[in-house]
Amino acid sequence: MTIELVPADVGEAAAGPVPSRVAAFPRLRYMGSKYALLPVLHDVFSRVAPVPAGDPDDAGGAARPSTAIDAFSGSGVVSYLMKAEGRQVVSNDFLAFPAVIARASVVNGSTTVSDDLVDEICGPPADDRDFVRRTFDGVFFSADDRAFLDSAWSHVDRLDGAERDVAIAALVLAAARKQPRGVFTFTGTRYDDGRRDLRMTMAEQFRAAVRAYGATVFDDGLAHEAVEGDVVDLTRPPADLVYLDPPYAPPRDDADYMKRYHVLQGLAVYWRGQTIMTETKTKKIAKLYTPFAYPRTVDDALVRTFEQFSDAGALVLSYSSNAVPSRERIEQLLRTVKPHVEVHVVDHTYSFGTHRAATRTAATEYVFVGRD
């Protein structure tokens, strides 16, 4: 067992700085997001699964790309880091909006949304739909902002391919930035801290988000993939690097992403195929069960996932000290499939809590690395 204390600037110390283009990736306020940990992850990834530099394979002289799986992609920033490092990426999440973000920024290598199309989306509606206006009246956003989301989707529904992905990702980011704290577990303005994001209209946020996602687009010549589905169904050939960032099961309560981000989930698909709990104040979407979210089931979920990706060249897991199981228990579980385990320890402060009594903001972040 190796335990390393990793400084915040470790990326510059060892593997070189995080690729500069990653700085342009739009920041979505997301529970457990890894923006602040990118230097650590870049250092770890670069050491345990280095990207070949023009090393030809036996088949024909072309370098075999380094392959990577981001099994719980969330905000998408780690998938994007992997792409920027030169890896061929499979990005997976069980929610719809992370998958569309990954399609817009990782899979997409050339398409941006033109100013003319943005003007059209922000212009008069193409039909008379009013789902957002009706459903969230008095719940979220102003009347004008809700009307904009309906109107924008009337145009987005006529798009396809990467243009559609970028437009939807921009709508998701706009809605997240218009909601205090970025979560949808409360209504009203009690957490309005006066940020400029909250003063901007939804249309203004959308225009800014389209530009932001447009700045992420680059063509590396590799075929990336974004998947919406349960990690247990993610079957791919063995990858050089597999990164796991599952929900962190708290000692009490749960790690239910749906109740925090149900509006973003619904907006990504215009609530098609979603079961809305109409009796709830916030019009929640019925949760998708994940065993990672609960103390009583997380051990088995981790074991199954470690076994699922046991053939990876390197298996990297992020986890937090304020969650269960313990660091020692995770080491034990990971060692059942990867005999060589090291743990990197990083002091970390999460950007926000989800309620007034939230106390689990300062924590130690563990980055576990398992190798054969």
C-alpha positions as CSV (number, residue, x, y, z in Angstrom):
1,M,0.0,0.0,0.0
2,T,1.3,3.4,-0.9
3,I,-0.3,6.6,0.4
4,E,0.9,9.8,-1.1
5,L,0.0,13.3,0.0
6,V,-0.8,15.1,-3.2
7,P,-0.4,18.9,-3.4
8,A,-2.9,21.0,-5.3
9,D,-0.4,21.8,-8.0
10,V,0.8,18.3,-8.5
11,G,-0.2,18.5,-12.2
12,E,2.6,21.0,-12.9
13,A,5.1,19.1,-10.7
14,A,4.9,15.8,-12.5
15,A,2.9,15.3,-15.6
16,G,3.0,18.9,-16.8
17,P,0.1,21.3,-16.5
18,V,-3.5,20.3,-17.3
19,P,-4.0,20.7,-21.1
20,S,-4.8,24.4,-21.6
21,R,-8.0,23.8,-23.5
22,V,-9.6,22.2,-20.4
23,A,-9.8,25.7,-18.8
24,A,-12.5,26.6,-21.4
25,F,-14.8,23.8,-20.3
26,P,-18.1,25.3,-18.9
27,R,-18.5,25.0,-15.2
28,L,-21.7,23.3,-14.1
29,R,-22.4,23.5,-10.4
30,Y,-22.7,19.8,-9.7
31,M,-22.5,17.7,-6.6
32,G,-19.0,16.1,-6.4
33,S,-17.7,17.8,-9.6
34,K,-14.0,17.4,-10.1
35,Y,-13.0,20.8,-11.6
36,A,-10.8,21.5,-8.6
37,L,-9.2,18.1,-8.7
38,L,-8.2,18.1,-12.4
39,P,-4.5,18.7,-11.7
40,V,-4.4,15.6,-9.4
41,L,-6.3,13.5,-11.8
42,H,-4.2,14.6,-14.8
43,D,-1.1,13.7,-12.9
44,V,-2.4,10.3,-11.9
45,F,-3.8,9.4,-15.3
46,S,-0.6,10.5,-17.0
47,R,1.6,8.3,-14.8
48,V,-0.5,5.1,-14.6
49,A,-1.8,5.1,-18.2
50,P,0.5,7.3,-20.3
51,V,-0.6,8.2,-23.8
52,P,1.7,6.8,-26.4
53,A,3.6,9.3,-28.5
54,G,3.7,7.9,-32.0
55,D,4.5,4.4,-30.9
56,P,3.3,2.3,-33.9
57,D,1.5,-1.0,-33.4
58,D,2.0,-4.1,-35.4
59,A,-0.9,-3.6,-37.8
60,G,0.2,-0.8,-40.0
61,G,2.3,1.9,-38.4
62,A,-0.4,4.0,-36.8
63,A,-0.2,4.6,-33.1
64,R,-2.9,2.8,-31.1
65,P,-4.8,5.4,-29.2
66,S,-4.9,5.2,-25.5
67,T,-8.4,4.2,-24.5
68,A,-10.3,5.5,-21.4
69,I,-13.7,5.0,-19.8
70,D,-15.3,7.6,-17.6
71,A,-18.0,5.5,-16.1
72,F,-19.8,8.2,-14.1
73,S,-19.3,11.3,-16.2
74,G,-21.4,13.8,-14.3
75,S,-20.4,17.4,-15.3
76,G,-18.3,15.9,-18.2
77,V,-15.1,17.7,-17.2
78,V,-13.1,14.5,-16.6
79,S,-14.2,13.0,-19.9
80,Y,-13.1,16.2,-21.6
81,L,-9.8,16.1,-19.7
82,M,-9.2,12.6,-21.0
83,K,-9.9,13.7,-24.6
84,A,-7.6,16.7,-24.2
85,E,-4.9,14.3,-23.0
86,G,-5.2,12.5,-26.3
87,R,-7.3,9.5,-25.2
88,Q,-10.1,7.8,-27.0
89,V,-13.0,8.2,-24.5
90,V,-16.2,6.3,-23.6
91,S,-18.2,8.6,-21.4
92,N,-21.1,7.1,-19.4
93,D,-23.7,8.3,-17.0
94,F,-27.2,7.0,-15.9
95,L,-28.8,10.5,-16.3
96,A,-29.6,12.1,-19.6
97,F,-28.1,15.5,-19.2
98,P,-24.5,14.3,-18.5
99,A,-24.7,12.2,-21.7
100,V,-25.8,15.1,-23.8
101,I,-23.0,17.3,-22.4
102,A,-20.5,14.6,-23.3
103,R,-21.9,14.3,-26.8
104,A,-21.7,18.1,-27.3
105,S,-18.1,18.5,-25.9
106,V,-16.3,15.1,-26.2
107,V,-17.9,13.2,-29.1
108,N,-18.5,16.4,-31.1
109,G,-15.3,17.3,-33.0
110,S,-16.4,20.0,-35.4
111,T,-19.9,21.3,-35.0
112,T,-20.8,24.6,-33.4
113,V,-24.2,26.5,-33.3
114,S,-24.1,29.5,-35.7
115,D,-25.2,32.9,-34.6
116,D,-28.1,32.8,-37.0
117,L,-29.4,29.6,-35.5
118,V,-29.0,31.0,-32.0
119,D,-31.0,34.0,-33.1
120,E,-33.7,31.7,-34.4
121,I,-33.8,29.6,-31.2
122,C,-34.1,32.9,-29.2
123,G,-36.7,34.3,-31.5
124,P,-40.5,33.7,-31.8
125,P,-41.6,30.1,-30.9
126,A,-42.1,27.6,-33.7
127,D,-45.2,26.1,-32.0
128,D,-47.5,26.7,-29.1
129,R,-46.0,24.3,-26.6
130,D,-46.2,25.4,-22.9
131,F,-45.2,22.5,-20.8
132,V,-42.5,24.4,-18.8
133,R,-44.7,27.4,-18.3
134,R,-47.6,25.3,-16.9
135,T,-45.7,22.8,-14.9
136,F,-43.3,25.1,-13.1
137,D,-45.4,28.1,-12.7
138,G,-44.6,29.5,-9.3
139,V,-42.0,26.8,-8.8
140,F,-38.8,27.7,-10.8
141,F,-37.7,30.7,-12.9
142,S,-39.6,33.7,-14.0
143,A,-42.6,33.6,-16.4
144,D,-40.3,35.0,-19.2
145,D,-37.6,32.4,-18.6
146,R,-40.1,29.5,-18.5
147,A,-41.6,30.7,-21.8
148,F,-38.1,30.9,-23.3
149,L,-37.4,27.3,-22.4
150,D,-40.6,26.2,-24.2
151,S,-39.9,28.3,-27.2
152,A,-36.3,27.3,-27.4
153,W,-37.3,23.6,-27.4
154,S,-39.8,24.3,-30.2
155,H,-36.7,25.0,-32.4
156,V,-34.4,22.4,-30.9
157,D,-36.9,19.7,-31.7
158,R,-36.2,20.5,-35.4
159,L,-32.5,19.9,-35.0
160,D,-30.5,16.7,-35.1
161,G,-26.9,15.6,-34.6
162,A,-24.3,17.7,-32.9
163,E,-26.2,20.9,-33.4
164,R,-29.0,19.5,-31.3
165,D,-26.5,18.3,-28.6
166,V,-24.8,21.6,-28.3
167,A,-28.1,23.5,-28.1
168,I,-29.5,21.1,-25.4
169,A,-26.3,21.2,-23.4
170,A,-26.5,25.0,-23.5
171,L,-30.1,25.0,-22.3
172,V,-29.1,22.7,-19.4
173,L,-26.2,25.0,-18.4
174,A,-28.4,28.1,-18.7
175,A,-31.0,26.6,-16.4
176,A,-28.4,25.5,-13.9
177,R,-26.9,28.9,-13.7
178,K,-30.3,30.6,-13.3
179,Q,-31.1,28.5,-10.2
180,P,-29.5,29.6,-6.9
181,R,-27.0,27.0,-5.8
182,G,-27.6,25.1,-9.0
183,V,-29.9,22.6,-7.3
184,F,-33.6,22.1,-7.6
185,T,-34.5,20.9,-4.1
186,F,-36.1,24.2,-3.0
187,T,-38.3,26.9,-4.5
188,G,-38.2,30.7,-4.1
189,T,-35.3,33.1,-3.8
190,R,-34.0,32.6,-0.3
191,Y,-30.6,31.5,-1.6
192,D,-30.4,34.4,-4.1
193,D,-26.9,35.7,-3.4
194,G,-27.0,38.5,-6.0
195,R,-24.8,36.7,-8.5
196,R,-24.8,38.1,-12.0
197,D,-25.9,34.7,-13.3
198,L,-29.2,35.2,-11.4
199,R,-29.8,38.6,-12.9
200,M,-29.3,37.5,-16.5
201,T,-32.3,36.3,-18.5
202,M,-32.5,32.7,-19.5
203,A,-32.0,33.7,-23.2
204,E,-28.8,35.6,-22.3
205,Q,-27.6,32.6,-20.3
206,F,-28.3,30.4,-23.3
207,R,-26.4,32.6,-25.7
208,A,-23.4,32.6,-23.4
209,A,-23.6,28.8,-22.9
210,V,-23.7,28.2,-26.7
211,R,-20.5,30.2,-27.0
212,A,-18.9,28.3,-24.0
213,Y,-19.6,24.9,-25.5
214,G,-18.5,26.1,-28.9
215,A,-15.1,26.9,-27.4
216,T,-14.7,23.3,-26.3
217,V,-15.0,21.8,-29.8
218,F,-11.9,20.3,-31.4
219,D,-11.2,17.4,-33.7
220,D,-8.6,15.0,-32.6
221,G,-9.4,12.4,-35.2
222,L,-10.6,9.8,-32.6
223,A,-14.0,8.2,-32.3
224,H,-15.4,9.0,-28.9
225,E,-18.6,7.7,-27.4
226,A,-21.2,9.0,-24.9
227,V,-23.6,6.6,-23.3
228,E,-26.7,7.1,-21.1
229,G,-27.1,4.0,-19.0
230,D,-26.4,2.1,-15.9
231,V,-22.8,1.3,-15.4
232,V,-23.6,-2.4,-15.1
233,D,-24.6,-2.4,-18.8
234,L,-21.4,-0.7,-20.0
235,T,-19.6,-3.5,-21.8
236,R,-16.6,-2.4,-23.8
237,P,-13.2,-3.9,-24.7
238,P,-10.6,-3.6,-22.0
239,A,-9.4,0.0,-21.6
240,D,-6.0,1.3,-20.7
241,L,-7.7,3.6,-18.1
242,V,-11.0,3.3,-16.3
243,Y,-12.1,6.2,-14.0
244,L,-14.9,5.7,-11.5
245,D,-16.5,8.6,-9.7
246,P,-19.8,7.1,-8.4
247,P,-22.2,8.8,-6.0
248,Y,-20.6,8.9,-2.5
249,A,-22.9,7.2,-0.1
250,P,-23.2,9.4,3.0
251,P,-23.5,7.8,6.5
252,R,-27.1,9.1,6.7
253,D,-29.5,10.2,4.0
254,D,-28.7,9.3,0.4
255,A,-26.9,10.6,-2.7
256,D,-29.9,11.1,-4.9
257,Y,-28.8,13.2,-7.9
258,M,-32.3,13.1,-9.4
259,K,-33.9,15.1,-6.6
260,R,-31.2,17.7,-6.9
261,Y,-31.1,18.0,-10.7
262,H,-34.4,16.8,-11.9
263,V,-35.1,20.0,-13.9
264,L,-31.8,19.5,-15.8
265,Q,-32.7,15.8,-16.4
266,G,-36.2,16.8,-17.7
267,L,-34.9,19.7,-19.8
268,A,-32.4,17.5,-21.6
269,V,-35.2,15.4,-23.0
270,Y,-38.1,17.9,-22.7
271,W,-39.5,15.6,-19.9
272,R,-40.3,12.9,-22.5
273,G,-40.2,9.5,-20.9
274,Q,-39.9,10.9,-17.4
275,T,-42.3,10.2,-14.6
276,I,-43.1,13.5,-12.9
277,M,-44.2,13.3,-9.2
278,T,-46.9,15.9,-9.5
279,E,-47.7,15.9,-5.8
280,T,-44.3,17.2,-4.9
281,K,-43.7,20.9,-4.5
282,T,-40.7,21.0,-6.9
283,K,-42.4,18.6,-9.5
284,K,-39.6,16.0,-9.0
285,I,-38.9,13.2,-11.4
286,A,-39.1,9.7,-9.9
287,K,-35.6,8.7,-8.9
288,L,-33.5,6.2,-10.7
289,Y,-32.2,3.7,-8.2
290,T,-28.5,3.2,-7.8
291,P,-26.9,1.0,-5.2
292,F,-24.0,3.4,-4.8
293,A,-26.2,6.0,-3.1
294,Y,-26.9,4.0,0.1
295,P,-24.7,2.7,2.9
296,R,-26.3,-0.7,3.0
297,T,-25.6,-1.4,-0.7
298,V,-22.5,0.5,-1.7
299,D,-20.0,-2.2,-0.8
300,D,-21.5,-4.7,-3.1
301,A,-21.9,-2.1,-5.9
302,L,-18.2,-1.2,-5.6
303,V,-17.1,-4.9,-5.7
304,R,-19.3,-5.6,-8.8
305,T,-17.9,-2.5,-10.6
306,F,-14.3,-3.4,-9.7
307,E,-14.8,-6.9,-11.1
308,Q,-16.5,-5.5,-14.2
309,F,-13.5,-3.4,-15.1
310,S,-10.8,-5.7,-13.6
311,D,-9.2,-6.1,-17.1
312,A,-8.4,-2.3,-17.3
313,G,-4.8,-1.4,-17.5
314,A,-5.4,1.0,-14.5
315,L,-8.5,1.4,-12.4
316,V,-8.8,4.8,-10.7
317,L,-11.5,5.6,-8.2
318,S,-12.4,9.0,-6.6
319,Y,-14.1,8.8,-3.2
320,S,-14.5,11.1,-0.2
321,S,-13.7,10.8,3.5
322,N,-17.2,12.0,4.5
323,A,-18.8,8.9,2.9
324,V,-19.0,5.2,3.4
325,P,-17.2,2.8,3.1
326,S,-14.0,3.9,4.7
327,R,-10.7,4.3,2.9
328,E,-9.4,1.1,4.4
329,R,-12.5,-0.8,3.3
330,I,-12.2,0.5,-0.3
331,E,-8.6,-0.5,-0.4
332,Q,-9.5,-4.0,0.7
333,L,-12.3,-4.3,-2.0
334,L,-10.1,-2.9,-4.8
335,R,-7.3,-5.3,-3.9
336,T,-9.5,-8.2,-4.7
337,V,-9.1,-7.4,-8.4
338,K,-6.0,-5.3,-8.5
339,P,-3.1,-6.5,-6.3
340,H,-1.2,-3.2,-6.4
341,V,-3.2,-0.3,-4.8
342,E,-2.0,3.2,-4.0
343,V,-4.0,6.0,-2.4
344,H,-3.6,9.6,-3.1
345,V,-4.9,11.9,-0.4
346,V,-6.1,15.4,-1.2
347,D,-7.6,18.0,1.1
348,H,-10.7,19.3,-0.7
349,T,-13.6,21.7,0.0
350,Y,-16.8,21.2,-1.9
351,S,-18.2,24.3,-3.6
352,F,-21.6,24.2,-2.0
353,G,-24.0,22.3,0.2
354,T,-27.6,21.6,-0.6
355,H,-29.3,23.0,2.4
356,R,-28.7,25.4,5.3
357,A,-27.6,22.6,7.7
358,A,-25.1,21.1,5.3
359,T,-21.8,20.4,7.1
360,R,-20.0,17.9,4.8
361,T,-18.3,20.6,2.7
362,A,-14.7,20.1,3.9
363,A,-13.4,16.6,3.3
364,T,-10.4,14.6,2.3
365,E,-10.7,13.3,-1.3
366,Y,-9.1,9.9,-2.0
367,V,-7.9,8.9,-5.4
368,F,-7.4,5.1,-5.4
369,V,-5.3,3.5,-8.1
370,G,-5.4,-0.2,-8.8
371,R,-3.0,-2.0,-11.1
372,D,-2.0,-5.6,-11.8
